[in-house]
Amino acid sequence: MITKLLDEHLTKQIIKAYKNSKTRLIFLDYDGTLIDFNFDPEESIPDDDLKQILQRLSEDKKNKVVIISGRDKETLDKWLSEFDVDIVAEHGAWMRCSGGKFETLANIDDNWKKEILDIMESYVDRTPGSFIENKNCSVVWHYRKVETGLSEIRTRELISHMKYITTNKHLQIIEGDKVLEVKTFEINKGKAASAILDKTEVDFILSCGDDATDEDTFLAIPEDSFTVKVGSTASVAKYSVASYEVIRKLLSRLIEN
């Protein structure tokens, strides 16, 4: 893990490579990368500043912009359909090329979900402020609104419970920012990124993300790509930044005339 803090010198290197390139591929996670986390996930809609960035970035014909997120496809489509961007939803379960329809990138088997849902519902009953998000290919326990001390206790309990239940079931437990998600191993952002790369010839790649699921993207793309991790946790990304605001500033500088 040799991630470097993205300083002004390194930022200028990225900008120079961007300006000198003819075809570009840009992978952008959404929550925590392009926008701050919200107590209510449904309120994390793109603000005017983000809309302007995405509009300018996607209207450049040299750019192929891919929003690659754990969000459900319905929400991403509603929030981002006005932009000329590709969307990868639910960590790689679904993909929609700009202007097209969503297609599955993996065989979706949700027979495992009932048992997980039952367990998570029992934790919701005992944890005021928590709630469950039932996606097509995963189940998420949200605890951002839970009292700090209680959330720590319940999270550790639930993780331990999930590890016991998911043993030998090809399921992955992901700890995010105030969320705990369970999904199948067969679905991940890295596979989705690889599928896109197989169809795309570019001379500049930038990937930005903030959590463990984005590590799969960083690992899947070529070594000469620019990879940026939001936050201070260990990462295979080349560079790190403190917050989503720095990512926005970087993107804004890329699209400056």
TORLO-956490 format. One record per atom (N, C-alpha, C): residue number from 1; atom name; x, y, z. Coordinates in Angstrom, 2 decimals, padded with zeros to 5 digits. Layout:
n atom east north up
NUM CA X Y Z
...
END
This chain:
n atom east north up
1 N 000.84 -001.19 000.00
1 CA 000.00 000.00 000.00
1 C 000.89 001.26 000.00
2 N 001.08 001.84 -001.18
2 CA 001.98 002.98 -001.31
2 C 001.22 004.20 -001.82
3 N 000.00 004.33 -001.38
3 CA -000.84 005.45 -001.80
3 C -000.22 006.78 -001.38
4 N -000.14 007.71 -002.33
4 CA 000.41 009.04 -002.06
4 C -000.71 010.05 -001.98
5 N -000.53 011.04 -001.11
5 CA -001.49 012.13 -001.05
5 C -001.42 012.92 -002.36
6 N -002.57 013.17 -002.95
6 CA -002.61 013.88 -004.23
6 C -002.33 015.37 -003.99
7 N -001.08 015.77 -004.21
7 CA -000.71 017.17 -004.02
7 C -000.80 017.92 -005.34
8 N -000.39 019.18 -005.34
8 CA -000.50 020.01 -006.54
8 C 000.36 019.49 -007.68
9 N 001.57 019.02 -007.37
9 CA 002.45 018.48 -008.41
9 C 001.82 017.28 -009.11
10 N 001.28 016.35 -008.34
10 CA 000.66 015.16 -008.92
10 C -000.62 015.52 -009.66
11 N -001.36 016.48 -009.13
11 CA -002.58 016.94 -009.80
11 C -002.26 017.48 -011.19
12 N -001.19 018.25 -011.29
12 CA -000.79 018.80 -012.58
12 C -000.38 017.70 -013.56
13 N 000.20 016.61 -013.04
13 CA 000.56 015.48 -013.90
13 C -000.69 014.84 -014.50
14 N -001.73 014.69 -013.67
14 CA -002.98 014.12 -014.16
14 C -003.61 015.04 -015.20
15 N -003.62 016.34 -014.91
15 CA -004.21 017.31 -015.84
15 C -003.46 017.29 -017.18
16 N -002.14 017.24 -017.12
16 CA -001.34 017.22 -018.34
16 C -001.64 015.97 -019.17
17 N -001.70 014.81 -018.50
17 CA -002.01 013.57 -019.22
17 C -003.40 013.62 -019.83
18 N -004.33 014.20 -019.10
18 CA -005.71 014.34 -019.60
18 C -005.73 015.23 -020.84
19 N -005.07 016.37 -020.77
19 CA -005.08 017.32 -021.88
19 C -004.40 016.75 -023.12
20 N -003.39 015.91 -022.92
20 CA -002.62 015.37 -024.04
20 C -003.22 014.10 -024.63
21 N -004.28 013.59 -024.03
21 CA -004.87 012.33 -024.49
21 C -005.95 012.57 -025.54
22 N -006.22 011.54 -026.32
22 CA -007.23 011.63 -027.38
22 C -008.52 010.90 -027.03
23 N -008.41 009.83 -026.26
23 CA -009.59 009.07 -025.83
23 C -009.45 008.75 -024.35
24 N -010.49 009.03 -023.59
24 CA -010.39 008.92 -022.13
24 C -011.54 008.08 -021.57
25 N -011.21 007.33 -020.52
25 CA -012.20 006.54 -019.79
25 C -012.13 006.96 -018.33
26 N -013.26 007.39 -017.78
26 CA -013.29 007.92 -016.42
26 C -014.32 007.17 -015.59
27 N -013.85 006.41 -014.61
27 CA -014.71 005.67 -013.69
27 C -014.91 006.50 -012.43
28 N -016.17 006.76 -012.09
28 CA -016.45 007.56 -010.90
28 C -017.49 006.87 -010.02
29 N -017.11 006.56 -008.79
29 CA -018.08 006.12 -007.80
29 C -018.96 007.32 -007.47
30 N -020.11 007.07 -006.84
30 CA -021.02 008.19 -006.55
30 C -020.94 008.63 -005.08
31 N -021.59 007.88 -004.19
31 CA -021.64 008.27 -002.77
31 C -020.25 008.27 -002.15
32 N -019.90 009.39 -001.51
32 CA -018.61 009.51 -000.87
32 C -017.49 009.93 -001.80
33 N -017.75 009.89 -003.10
33 CA -016.74 010.24 -004.10
33 C -017.13 011.51 -004.86
34 N -018.37 011.56 -005.33
34 CA -018.86 012.75 -006.01
34 C -019.74 013.61 -005.12
35 N -020.25 013.00 -004.06
35 CA -021.17 013.72 -003.18
35 C -020.99 013.20 -001.76
36 N -021.29 014.04 -000.79
36 CA -021.15 013.64 000.60
36 C -022.25 012.67 000.99
37 N -022.03 011.91 002.06
37 CA -023.04 011.00 002.56
37 C -024.16 011.80 003.25
38 N -025.37 011.26 003.18
38 CA -026.53 011.92 003.75
38 C -027.21 010.96 004.71
39 N -027.79 011.50 005.77
39 CA -028.53 010.65 006.71
39 C -029.62 009.85 005.99
40 N -030.25 010.47 005.01
40 CA -031.24 009.80 004.19
40 C -030.65 009.59 002.81
41 N -030.33 008.33 002.43
41 CA -029.70 008.07 001.13
41 C -030.48 008.62 -000.06
42 N -031.79 008.74 000.09
42 CA -032.61 009.24 -001.02
42 C -032.44 010.74 -001.23
43 N -031.78 011.41 -000.29
43 CA -031.58 012.85 -000.41
43 C -030.25 013.22 -001.05
44 N -029.46 012.22 -001.42
44 CA -028.13 012.49 -001.99
44 C -028.19 012.76 -003.49
45 N -029.15 013.55 -003.89
45 CA -029.32 013.86 -005.32
45 C -028.22 014.81 -005.77
46 N -027.86 014.79 -007.06
46 CA -026.81 015.69 -007.55
46 C -027.19 017.15 -007.35
47 N -026.29 017.93 -006.76
47 CA -026.53 019.37 -006.61
47 C -026.09 020.07 -007.89
48 N -026.29 021.38 -007.94
48 CA -026.00 022.13 -009.16
48 C -024.53 022.06 -009.56
49 N -023.64 022.10 -008.56
49 CA -022.22 022.04 -008.85
49 C -021.85 020.71 -009.50
50 N -022.36 019.62 -008.94
50 CA -022.07 018.30 -009.50
50 C -022.69 018.15 -010.88
51 N -023.88 018.65 -011.05
51 CA -024.53 018.59 -012.36
51 C -023.69 019.28 -013.43
52 N -023.15 020.43 -013.08
52 CA -022.34 021.18 -014.05
52 C -021.07 020.40 -014.40
53 N -020.45 019.78 -013.39
53 CA -019.24 018.99 -013.63
53 C -019.55 017.81 -014.55
54 N -020.60 017.07 -014.25
54 CA -020.95 015.92 -015.07
54 C -021.35 016.33 -016.49
55 N -022.04 017.45 -016.61
55 CA -022.43 017.93 -017.92
55 C -021.21 018.27 -018.77
56 N -020.30 019.03 -018.20
56 CA -019.10 019.45 -018.92
56 C -018.21 018.25 -019.24
57 N -018.09 017.35 -018.28
57 CA -017.21 016.18 -018.46
57 C -017.75 015.25 -019.54
58 N -019.05 015.04 -019.52
58 CA -019.64 014.06 -020.45
58 C -019.88 014.62 -021.85
59 N -019.95 015.92 -022.00
59 CA -020.20 016.49 -023.32
59 C -018.93 016.54 -024.18
60 N -017.78 016.33 -023.56
60 CA -016.52 016.26 -024.30
60 C -016.47 014.91 -025.03
61 N -016.41 014.93 -026.34
61 CA -016.48 013.71 -027.15
61 C -015.28 012.79 -026.94
62 N -014.22 013.31 -026.35
62 CA -013.06 012.46 -026.07
62 C -013.29 011.59 -024.83
63 N -014.31 011.93 -024.05
63 CA -014.52 011.27 -022.76
63 C -015.61 010.21 -022.81
64 N -015.34 009.09 -022.16
64 CA -016.36 008.10 -021.83
64 C -016.43 008.08 -020.31
65 N -017.53 008.57 -019.78
65 CA -017.69 008.68 -018.33
65 C -018.59 007.55 -017.84
66 N -018.12 006.85 -016.83
66 CA -018.87 005.72 -016.26
66 C -019.08 005.97 -014.77
67 N -020.33 006.10 -014.37
67 CA -020.66 006.17 -012.94
67 C -020.82 004.73 -012.47
68 N -019.93 004.30 -011.60
68 CA -019.91 002.89 -011.18
68 C -020.16 002.85 -009.67
69 N -021.37 002.45 -009.29
69 CA -021.86 002.65 -007.93
69 C -022.54 001.42 -007.36
70 N -022.69 001.43 -006.06
70 CA -023.45 000.38 -005.39
70 C -024.93 000.68 -005.36
71 N -025.31 001.87 -005.78
71 CA -026.72 002.28 -005.79
71 C -027.55 001.39 -006.72
72 N -028.86 001.33 -006.46
72 CA -029.75 000.58 -007.33
72 C -029.91 001.31 -008.66
73 N -030.23 000.56 -009.68
73 CA -030.27 001.11 -011.04
73 C -031.39 002.13 -011.22
74 N -032.50 001.96 -010.52
74 CA -033.62 002.90 -010.65
74 C -033.23 004.30 -010.17
75 N -032.56 004.36 -009.03
75 CA -032.15 005.65 -008.48
75 C -031.11 006.32 -009.36
76 N -030.11 005.57 -009.79
76 CA -029.06 006.14 -010.64
76 C -029.63 006.62 -011.97
77 N -030.54 005.86 -012.52
77 CA -031.16 006.27 -013.79
77 C -031.95 007.56 -013.61
78 N -032.67 007.67 -012.51
78 CA -033.48 008.86 -012.24
78 C -032.60 010.09 -012.05
79 N -031.48 009.94 -011.37
79 CA -030.62 011.07 -011.06
79 C -029.68 011.46 -012.20
80 N -029.33 010.50 -013.04
80 CA -028.24 010.75 -014.00
80 C -028.63 010.63 -015.46
81 N -029.88 010.37 -015.74
81 CA -030.30 010.13 -017.13
81 C -030.12 011.36 -018.03
82 N -030.02 012.54 -017.44
82 CA -029.87 013.76 -018.25
82 C -028.44 013.93 -018.78
83 N -027.52 013.11 -018.28
83 CA -026.13 013.24 -018.69
83 C -025.73 012.10 -019.64
84 N -024.76 012.38 -020.49
84 CA -024.27 011.39 -021.44
84 C -023.22 010.52 -020.76
85 N -023.69 009.70 -019.81
85 CA -022.78 008.83 -019.06
85 C -023.30 007.39 -019.07
86 N -022.37 006.45 -018.98
86 CA -022.74 005.06 -018.77
86 C -022.93 004.85 -017.27
87 N -023.78 003.91 -016.90
87 CA -024.04 003.65 -015.49
87 C -023.83 002.16 -015.18
88 N -023.05 001.90 -014.16
88 CA -022.92 000.55 -013.61
88 C -023.54 000.59 -012.22
89 N -024.58 -000.20 -011.99
89 CA -025.33 -000.15 -010.74
89 C -025.12 -001.42 -009.92
90 N -025.37 -001.30 -008.63
90 CA -025.29 -002.41 -007.68
90 C -023.97 -003.16 -007.79
91 N -022.88 -002.39 -007.79
91 CA -021.52 -002.94 -007.77
91 C -021.17 -003.77 -009.00
92 N -021.93 -003.64 -010.07
92 CA -021.60 -004.39 -011.28
92 C -022.65 -005.39 -011.72
93 N -023.78 -005.40 -011.06
93 CA -024.85 -006.32 -011.45
93 C -025.56 -005.85 -012.71
94 N -025.65 -004.53 -012.89
94 CA -026.38 -003.96 -014.01
94 C -025.53 -002.90 -014.71
95 N -025.72 -002.79 -016.03
95 CA -025.03 -001.75 -016.77
95 C -025.97 -001.16 -017.80
96 N -025.88 000.16 -017.96
96 CA -026.65 000.86 -018.98
96 C -025.75 001.83 -019.71
97 N -025.58 001.60 -021.01
97 CA -024.82 002.55 -021.81
97 C -025.68 003.81 -021.99
98 N -025.03 004.92 -022.21
98 CA -025.75 006.18 -022.33
98 C -026.87 006.09 -023.36
99 N -028.08 006.41 -022.92
99 CA -029.22 006.38 -023.82
99 C -029.84 005.02 -024.02
100 N -029.26 003.99 -023.40
100 CA -029.77 002.63 -023.59
100 C -030.56 002.12 -022.41
101 N -030.73 000.80 -022.35
101 CA -031.45 000.17 -021.26
101 C -030.49 -000.65 -020.41
102 N -030.88 -000.87 -019.17
102 CA -030.04 -001.66 -018.28
102 C -030.03 -003.13 -018.69
103 N -028.85 -003.71 -018.62
103 CA -028.68 -005.14 -018.88
103 C -027.89 -005.74 -017.72
104 N -028.15 -007.00 -017.43
104 CA -027.44 -007.66 -016.34
104 C -026.05 -008.07 -016.81
105 N -025.08 -007.91 -015.92
105 CA -023.72 -008.32 -016.22
105 C -023.37 -009.64 -015.56
106 N -024.33 -010.20 -014.83
106 CA -024.08 -011.47 -014.14
106 C -025.41 -012.19 -013.94
107 N -025.33 -013.49 -013.74
107 CA -026.53 -014.26 -013.44
107 C -026.99 -013.90 -012.02
108 N -028.22 -013.44 -011.91
108 CA -028.73 -012.97 -010.63
108 C -029.51 -014.09 -009.93
109 N -028.98 -014.54 -008.82
109 CA -029.64 -015.56 -008.00
109 C -029.85 -014.96 -006.61
110 N -031.10 -014.76 -006.26
110 CA -031.38 -014.13 -004.96
110 C -032.04 -015.07 -003.96
111 N -031.84 -016.37 -004.16
111 CA -032.44 -017.35 -003.24
111 C -031.86 -017.23 -001.83
112 N -030.68 -016.64 -001.73
112 CA -030.01 -016.51 -000.44
112 C -030.56 -015.35 000.39
113 N -031.30 -014.46 -000.23
113 CA -031.64 -013.18 000.41
113 C -032.62 -013.31 001.58
114 N -033.56 -014.25 001.52
114 CA -034.58 -014.33 002.56
114 C -033.97 -014.52 003.94
115 N -033.02 -015.42 004.05
115 CA -032.40 -015.68 005.35
115 C -031.67 -014.44 005.87
116 N -030.96 -013.76 004.97
116 CA -030.23 -012.54 005.35
116 C -031.21 -011.44 005.77
117 N -032.27 -011.29 005.01
117 CA -033.27 -010.27 005.32
117 C -033.91 -010.51 006.68
118 N -034.24 -011.76 006.97
118 CA -034.85 -012.09 008.26
118 C -033.94 -011.70 009.42
119 N -032.66 -011.98 009.27
119 CA -031.70 -011.64 010.33
119 C -031.57 -010.13 010.49
120 N -031.42 -009.44 009.34
120 CA -031.27 -007.98 009.41
120 C -032.52 -007.31 009.98
121 N -033.69 -007.85 009.67
121 CA -034.93 -007.28 010.21
121 C -034.97 -007.42 011.73
122 N -034.41 -008.49 012.25
122 CA -034.37 -008.65 013.70
122 C -033.47 -007.60 014.34
123 N -032.42 -007.20 013.61
123 CA -031.54 -006.15 014.12
123 C -032.19 -004.78 014.01
124 N -032.99 -004.57 012.98
124 CA -033.73 -003.31 012.85
124 C -034.69 -003.16 014.03
125 N -035.34 -004.25 014.40
125 CA -036.29 -004.23 015.52
125 C -035.60 -003.83 016.83
126 N -034.31 -004.16 016.95
126 CA -033.58 -003.90 018.19
126 C -032.68 -002.66 018.11
127 N -032.71 -001.99 016.94
127 CA -031.79 -000.86 016.74
127 C -032.53 000.33 016.15
128 N -033.09 001.19 016.99
128 CA -033.84 002.35 016.51
128 C -032.99 003.23 015.58
129 N -033.56 003.60 014.44
129 CA -032.85 004.45 013.48
129 C -032.26 003.69 012.33
130 N -032.14 002.37 012.46
130 CA -031.58 001.57 011.37
130 C -032.69 001.13 010.42
131 N -032.32 000.82 009.18
131 CA -033.29 000.32 008.21
131 C -032.59 -000.52 007.16
132 N -033.37 -001.26 006.39
132 CA -032.84 -002.18 005.39
132 C -033.15 -001.67 003.99
133 N -032.18 -001.81 003.11
133 CA -032.38 -001.53 001.69
133 C -032.23 -002.85 000.94
134 N -033.30 -003.28 000.30
134 CA -033.31 -004.55 -000.41
134 C -033.11 -004.29 -001.90
135 N -031.88 -004.47 -002.37
135 CA -031.57 -004.25 -003.78
135 C -031.81 -005.55 -004.56
136 N -031.63 -005.46 -005.88
136 CA -031.82 -006.64 -006.71
136 C -030.82 -007.75 -006.37
137 N -029.59 -007.35 -006.08
137 CA -028.53 -008.35 -005.91
137 C -027.81 -008.27 -004.57
138 N -028.33 -007.49 -003.66
138 CA -027.70 -007.38 -002.35
138 C -028.71 -006.88 -001.32
139 N -028.31 -006.98 -000.06
139 CA -029.13 -006.49 001.04
139 C -028.24 -005.59 001.90
140 N -028.77 -004.41 002.25
140 CA -027.96 -003.43 002.96
140 C -028.64 -003.04 004.28
141 N -027.85 -003.03 005.35
141 CA -028.32 -002.55 006.64
141 C -027.72 -001.17 006.86
142 N -028.57 -000.14 006.94
142 CA -028.13 001.24 007.15
142 C -028.24 001.61 008.63
143 N -027.20 002.25 009.16
143 CA -027.26 002.62 010.58
143 C -026.72 004.03 010.84
144 N -026.78 004.90 009.84
144 CA -026.28 006.26 010.00
144 C -027.04 007.05 011.07
145 N -028.33 006.74 011.23
145 CA -029.16 007.48 012.18
145 C -029.16 006.87 013.58
146 N -028.40 005.80 013.77
146 CA -028.39 005.10 015.06
146 C -027.42 005.79 016.02
147 N -027.78 005.85 017.30
147 CA -026.91 006.41 018.33
147 C -025.54 005.74 018.29
148 N -024.47 006.53 018.40
148 CA -023.11 006.05 018.16
148 C -022.75 004.78 018.94
149 N -022.91 004.79 020.24
149 CA -022.55 003.63 021.04
149 C -023.30 002.38 020.64
150 N -024.60 002.52 020.44
150 CA -025.43 001.38 020.07
150 C -025.07 000.88 018.67
151 N -024.78 001.79 017.75
151 CA -024.46 001.37 016.37
151 C -023.20 000.52 016.34
152 N -022.22 000.87 017.16
152 CA -020.97 000.10 017.20
152 C -021.22 -001.31 017.71
153 N -022.03 -001.42 018.75
153 CA -022.33 -002.73 019.33
153 C -023.09 -003.60 018.33
154 N -024.16 -003.03 017.77
154 CA -025.00 -003.80 016.84
154 C -024.24 -004.18 015.57
155 N -023.39 -003.29 015.08
155 CA -022.63 -003.58 013.86
155 C -021.70 -004.76 014.07
156 N -020.99 -004.77 015.19
156 CA -020.08 -005.88 015.48
156 C -020.86 -007.19 015.62
157 N -022.03 -007.11 016.27
157 CA -022.87 -008.30 016.43
157 C -023.33 -008.81 015.07
158 N -023.80 -007.89 014.22
158 CA -024.35 -008.29 012.93
158 C -023.25 -008.84 012.01
159 N -022.09 -008.23 012.03
159 CA -020.98 -008.73 011.22
159 C -020.63 -010.16 011.62
160 N -020.54 -010.38 012.92
160 CA -020.23 -011.72 013.42
160 C -021.31 -012.71 012.99
161 N -022.57 -012.30 013.10
161 CA -023.69 -013.15 012.70
161 C -023.64 -013.44 011.21
162 N -023.36 -012.41 010.40
162 CA -023.31 -012.57 008.95
162 C -022.18 -013.50 008.52
163 N -021.03 -013.37 009.18
163 CA -019.89 -014.22 008.83
163 C -020.22 -015.69 009.08
164 N -020.95 -015.93 010.16
164 CA -021.34 -017.31 010.47
164 C -022.33 -017.83 009.43
165 N -023.31 -017.03 009.09
165 CA -024.37 -017.44 008.17
165 C -023.86 -017.60 006.73
166 N -022.93 -016.74 006.32
166 CA -022.51 -016.72 004.91
166 C -021.35 -017.68 004.60
167 N -020.85 -018.37 005.59
167 CA -019.75 -019.30 005.35
167 C -020.11 -020.32 004.27
168 N -019.23 -020.44 003.27
168 CA -019.40 -021.39 002.16
168 C -020.63 -021.12 001.29
169 N -021.12 -019.90 001.29
169 CA -022.29 -019.56 000.47
169 C -021.96 -018.57 -000.64
170 N -020.68 -018.33 -000.88
170 CA -020.24 -017.41 -001.94
170 C -020.85 -016.02 -001.79
171 N -020.96 -015.59 -000.53
171 CA -021.48 -014.26 -000.26
171 C -020.37 -013.40 000.33
172 N -020.42 -012.11 000.02
172 CA -019.42 -011.17 000.50
172 C -020.06 -010.16 001.43
173 N -019.39 -009.89 002.54
173 CA -019.84 -008.89 003.51
173 C -019.00 -007.63 003.31
174 N -019.66 -006.52 003.05
174 CA -018.96 -005.26 002.79
174 C -019.32 -004.24 003.86
175 N -018.29 -003.71 004.52
175 CA -018.50 -002.62 005.48
175 C -018.27 -001.30 004.78
176 N -019.32 -000.48 004.66
176 CA -019.20 000.83 004.06
176 C -019.30 001.91 005.10
177 N -019.62 003.12 004.65
177 CA -019.76 004.24 005.57
177 C -021.15 004.20 006.20
178 N -021.22 003.67 007.41
178 CA -022.47 003.52 008.16
178 C -023.45 002.57 007.47
179 N -022.91 001.62 006.70
179 CA -023.75 000.59 006.08
179 C -023.02 -000.74 006.15
180 N -023.80 -001.80 006.15
180 CA -023.27 -003.15 006.06
180 C -024.03 -003.86 004.95
181 N -023.31 -004.33 003.95
181 CA -023.96 -004.89 002.77
181 C -023.52 -006.33 002.56
182 N -024.46 -007.16 002.13
182 CA -024.17 -008.55 001.79
182 C -024.55 -008.77 000.34
183 N -023.61 -009.29 -000.45
183 CA -023.88 -009.53 -001.87
183 C -023.13 -010.79 -002.31
184 N -023.39 -011.24 -003.51
184 CA -022.72 -012.42 -004.03
184 C -021.31 -012.06 -004.51
185 N -020.37 -012.98 -004.38
185 CA -019.00 -012.76 -004.81
185 C -018.91 -012.55 -006.32
186 N -019.84 -013.16 -007.06
186 CA -019.77 -013.11 -008.52
186 C -019.94 -011.71 -009.08
187 N -020.49 -010.82 -008.27
187 CA -020.75 -009.46 -008.73
187 C -019.77 -008.51 -008.07
188 N -018.99 -007.77 -008.88
188 CA -018.13 -006.73 -008.31
188 C -017.78 -005.71 -009.39
189 N -017.36 -004.55 -008.95
189 CA -017.07 -003.45 -009.86
189 C -015.90 -003.76 -010.79
190 N -014.97 -004.57 -010.31
190 CA -013.81 -004.90 -011.14
190 C -014.20 -005.65 -012.41
191 N -015.13 -006.59 -012.29
191 CA -015.59 -007.34 -013.46
191 C -016.30 -006.42 -014.44
192 N -017.08 -005.49 -013.90
192 CA -017.77 -004.54 -014.76
192 C -016.78 -003.64 -015.48
193 N -015.77 -003.17 -014.75
193 CA -014.75 -002.31 -015.36
193 C -013.99 -003.06 -016.45
194 N -013.69 -004.33 -016.20
194 CA -012.98 -005.13 -017.20
194 C -013.82 -005.31 -018.46
195 N -015.12 -005.52 -018.28
195 CA -016.01 -005.68 -019.43
195 C -016.03 -004.42 -020.29
196 N -015.99 -003.27 -019.64
196 CA -015.97 -002.01 -020.37
196 C -014.63 -001.82 -021.08
197 N -013.55 -002.14 -020.40
197 CA -012.22 -002.00 -020.97
197 C -012.04 -002.89 -022.21
198 N -012.65 -004.06 -022.19
198 CA -012.53 -004.99 -023.32
198 C -013.12 -004.41 -024.60
199 N -014.04 -003.45 -024.45
199 CA -014.72 -002.86 -025.60
199 C -014.23 -001.45 -025.92
200 N -013.24 -000.98 -025.17
200 CA -012.85 000.42 -025.27
200 C -011.34 000.56 -025.42
201 N -010.91 001.35 -026.40
201 CA -009.49 001.67 -026.56
201 C -009.28 003.12 -026.16
202 N -008.48 003.33 -025.13
202 CA -008.26 004.68 -024.62
202 C -006.79 004.89 -024.30
203 N -006.39 006.14 -024.17
203 CA -005.01 006.43 -023.78
203 C -004.94 007.22 -022.48
204 N -006.09 007.29 -021.78
204 CA -006.13 007.92 -020.47
204 C -007.24 007.28 -019.66
205 N -006.91 006.82 -018.45
205 CA -007.92 006.24 -017.56
205 C -007.78 006.87 -016.18
206 N -008.90 007.33 -015.66
206 CA -008.97 007.86 -014.29
206 C -010.07 007.11 -013.55
207 N -009.77 006.65 -012.34
207 CA -010.77 005.98 -011.52
207 C -010.74 006.56 -010.11
208 N -011.92 006.96 -009.61
208 CA -012.02 007.55 -008.28
208 C -013.08 006.81 -007.47
209 N -012.75 006.48 -006.23
209 CA -013.70 005.78 -005.37
209 C -013.31 005.93 -003.91
210 N -014.23 005.55 -003.03
210 CA -013.99 005.80 -001.60
210 C -014.06 004.58 -000.71
211 N -014.54 003.44 -001.18
211 CA -014.68 002.32 -000.24
211 C -014.11 001.03 -000.79
212 N -014.31 -000.06 -000.06
212 CA -013.70 -001.35 -000.39
212 C -014.12 -001.86 -001.76
213 N -015.34 -001.58 -002.17
213 CA -015.81 -002.08 -003.47
213 C -015.06 -001.44 -004.63
214 N -014.54 -000.23 -004.43
214 CA -013.80 000.45 -005.49
214 C -012.40 -000.13 -005.67
215 N -011.91 -000.87 -004.68
215 CA -010.61 -001.52 -004.82
215 C -010.62 -002.49 -005.99
216 N -011.77 -003.13 -006.24
216 CA -011.87 -004.06 -007.36
216 C -011.68 -003.34 -008.69
217 N -012.19 -002.11 -008.79
217 CA -011.99 -001.31 -010.00
217 C -010.53 -000.95 -010.15
218 N -009.92 -000.47 -009.07
218 CA -008.51 -000.09 -009.12
218 C -007.63 -001.25 -009.59
219 N -007.96 -002.45 -009.13
219 CA -007.16 -003.63 -009.48
219 C -007.40 -004.10 -010.93
220 N -008.58 -003.80 -011.45
220 CA -008.95 -004.32 -012.77
220 C -008.39 -003.50 -013.93
221 N -008.09 -002.23 -013.68
221 CA -007.66 -001.36 -014.78
221 C -006.13 -001.37 -014.90
222 N -005.59 -000.98 -016.06
222 CA -004.14 -001.02 -016.28
222 C -003.34 -000.24 -015.25
223 N -002.09 -000.67 -015.05
223 CA -001.24 -000.07 -014.02
223 C -000.91 001.39 -014.29
224 N -000.93 001.79 -015.56
224 CA -000.60 003.18 -015.87
224 C -001.80 004.11 -015.74
225 N -002.91 003.60 -015.21
225 CA -004.09 004.43 -014.98
225 C -003.86 005.32 -013.75
226 N -004.67 006.36 -013.66
226 CA -004.66 007.22 -012.48
226 C -005.79 006.78 -011.56
227 N -005.43 006.32 -010.37
227 CA -006.42 005.83 -009.42
227 C -006.37 006.67 -008.15
228 N -007.55 007.12 -007.70
228 CA -007.61 008.04 -006.57
228 C -008.61 007.53 -005.54
229 N -008.15 007.37 -004.31
229 CA -008.99 006.92 -003.21
229 C -009.39 008.09 -002.33
230 N -010.68 008.19 -002.02
230 CA -011.16 009.22 -001.10
230 C -011.11 008.66 000.31
231 N -010.38 009.32 001.20
231 CA -010.27 008.83 002.56
231 C -008.86 008.35 002.87
232 N -008.65 007.98 004.13
232 CA -007.30 007.64 004.60
232 C -007.08 006.14 004.81
233 N -008.07 005.32 004.49
233 CA -007.90 003.88 004.68
233 C -006.96 003.31 003.63
234 N -006.34 002.18 003.95
234 CA -005.39 001.54 003.05
234 C -006.05 001.24 001.70
235 N -005.27 001.39 000.64
235 CA -005.83 001.22 -000.70
235 C -004.74 000.84 -001.69
236 N -005.13 000.18 -002.77
236 CA -004.20 -000.10 -003.87
236 C -004.14 001.07 -004.83
237 N -004.95 002.09 -004.60
237 CA -004.94 003.28 -005.46
237 C -003.58 003.98 -005.35
238 N -003.19 004.66 -006.42
238 CA -001.91 005.37 -006.42
238 C -001.97 006.61 -005.52
239 N -003.13 007.28 -005.52
239 CA -003.23 008.55 -004.82
239 C -004.43 008.55 -003.89
240 N -004.39 009.44 -002.90
240 CA -005.52 009.58 -001.99
240 C -005.83 011.07 -001.80
241 N -007.09 011.35 -001.49
241 CA -007.53 012.71 -001.19
241 C -008.40 012.64 000.06
242 N -008.60 013.80 000.67
242 CA -009.29 013.83 001.95
242 C -010.80 013.71 001.83
243 N -011.38 014.23 000.74
243 CA -012.83 014.27 000.67
243 C -013.32 014.32 -000.78
244 N -014.62 014.15 -000.93
244 CA -015.26 014.24 -002.24
244 C -015.05 015.62 -002.86
245 N -014.88 016.62 -002.02
245 CA -014.70 017.99 -002.52
245 C -013.42 018.11 -003.34
246 N -012.39 017.38 -002.95
246 CA -011.13 017.41 -003.70
246 C -011.32 016.73 -005.06
247 N -012.12 015.67 -005.10
247 CA -012.41 015.02 -006.38
247 C -013.13 016.00 -007.30
248 N -014.08 016.72 -006.77
248 CA -014.80 017.71 -007.59
248 C -013.86 018.77 -008.13
249 N -012.94 019.23 -007.30
249 CA -011.98 020.24 -007.74
249 C -011.08 019.69 -008.84
250 N -010.67 018.43 -008.70
250 CA -009.85 017.79 -009.73
250 C -010.60 017.72 -011.05
251 N -011.83 017.25 -011.01
251 CA -012.63 017.13 -012.22
251 C -012.89 018.51 -012.84
252 N -013.11 019.50 -012.00
252 CA -013.34 020.86 -012.50
252 C -012.11 021.39 -013.22
253 N -010.94 021.05 -012.71
253 CA -009.71 021.51 -013.36
253 C -009.47 020.77 -014.68
254 N -009.93 019.53 -014.76
254 CA -009.76 018.79 -016.00
254 C -010.57 019.42 -017.14
255 N -011.75 019.93 -016.80
255 CA -012.63 020.44 -017.85
255 C -012.47 021.93 -018.10
256 N -011.50 022.54 -017.39
256 CA -011.22 023.95 -017.66
256 C -010.66 024.11 -019.08
257 N -011.00 025.19 -019.74
257 CA -010.47 025.45 -021.10
257 C -008.98 025.77 -021.06
END
